[in-house]
């Protein structure tokens, strides 16, 4: 007898509730099943406050962007659209039932910390995976 497991369907209200609980300073704007969260992150007293935008798009990787302060030109670990590269797809698979508040926010806070360290020292001290940018 075969047993089939239905994948949990994403519920945007779960995303909004989790963000309100853990990061109440973030506002949400729902557009269909997509949600854009915008708010400030205070990482350390000596660092500037960062305004961040996170777009939840179901099973598509969340798009995380720094709104302010403006990032330097070509910062490390960002995509061409200036969104943050928070994880390598070989190490983590995003799915719609995972929570932005649990998975993505911690990595965003860490990215800001490592970025600020990189600005001061020129060294990226976060764990990283080599990226192959050559065309196959």
N, C-alpha and C positions, 0 to 999 in steps of 0.2 A: 504494500500500500504506500503510495507516494503522499508525502505531506508537503504542502506548499505554504511558505511563509509570505505573507503580504508585507511588503515594505511599508513602514509607517509613513503616512502622507504628512507632508509638512503642514504645519498650521501657523500662519504668520502671527496669530495672536499669542502663541507660545513665545515667539521671538520678542515681541513687544513687552509681554509680561516679565520675561527674564531680564530684559534690559532695564525696565522700570525698577525692578527689584535690586539689581546689582549696580546699575549706573543711572541713577535717577536724574542726573544732570543732562542726559541725552534726550532729545526730542525725536519723535518718529513721525514719518509721513508715509502712509501706505498708498501704493499705486497698484491695484490688483493684488496679486500675491507677492509682489516685491515691496520692500520696505527700505527707506533711507533713514538711517539714524545719524543725527548730527549733535555734537556736544563737545565739551572741553575735558581734557585730561590733564591732571596735575600729577606729574610723575615724581618729582623731587622739588623741595623748596628752592634750590638753586637753579632749576631749569625753568624755561618759559612754559606757560600754559599753552597746550596745543589744542587747536580746534580740529576735530576729526569728522570725516564723513564715511559712513559704512553702508554700502548697498547690499542688501540681502536679496538674492535672486534664485531662491530655491536650491536646486542641485548645482548651479553654477557657482564657481568660487566667488566668495564675497569680495567686493571691490572696496578697498580701504584707501582713502586719500587724506593727506594733511591739507587742511584749508589754510591754517595759519599756525605759526609763522611760516613764511614762504621757505621752501627747501632750496638748498643750493642747486646749481645746475648739475644734472647727472649724479644725483646721490646714489650711494650703493644700495643694492637690494630693492630696486624699484623696477616696474615695468615701463614700457615706452609711453603709456598713458599717465605716468607719474603715480600710479597706485603702488602700494607697498607689496613687496614680496615677503610674505611672512613665513612661508613653509615651502618645501619642495614637494611636488606631487608624488614623488616616489616614497616619501616618508609619511604623508598624511593625505587622506582622501576626504574631501568635503562632501557632505550630503545634506539635503534639505532638513533632515530631522536633528542635525547638530545645532547647538545654540551659539549665536554670535557672542552672547554675554559670557559663555563658558570657554569657548575655544579661541575666538578671534580677538577679543578685547585684551586678554593677557599677552598675546603675541604682539599686539599693537603697542601696548605700554612698553614691552621689552624693546621693540624696534626703536621707539623714541629714545629710550635710554642709550642704546647702542649707537644711534645716530648722533646724539649729543656728544658721546665719548669720541666718536670718529671725527666730529668737527674740531674737537680739542687736540687730538693726538694724530689723526690721519690713519688710525688703526681700527679696523672693524673686529671687535673682540667676541662677537656672538658666534655660536656654532653656525657653520655654513656648509653647503654642498656645492661642489664645483658645478658650474653651469656650462654646458657645451653650446656655444653660440654659433658654431659653424653649421652651414647648411649641409644636409646629407644628400 
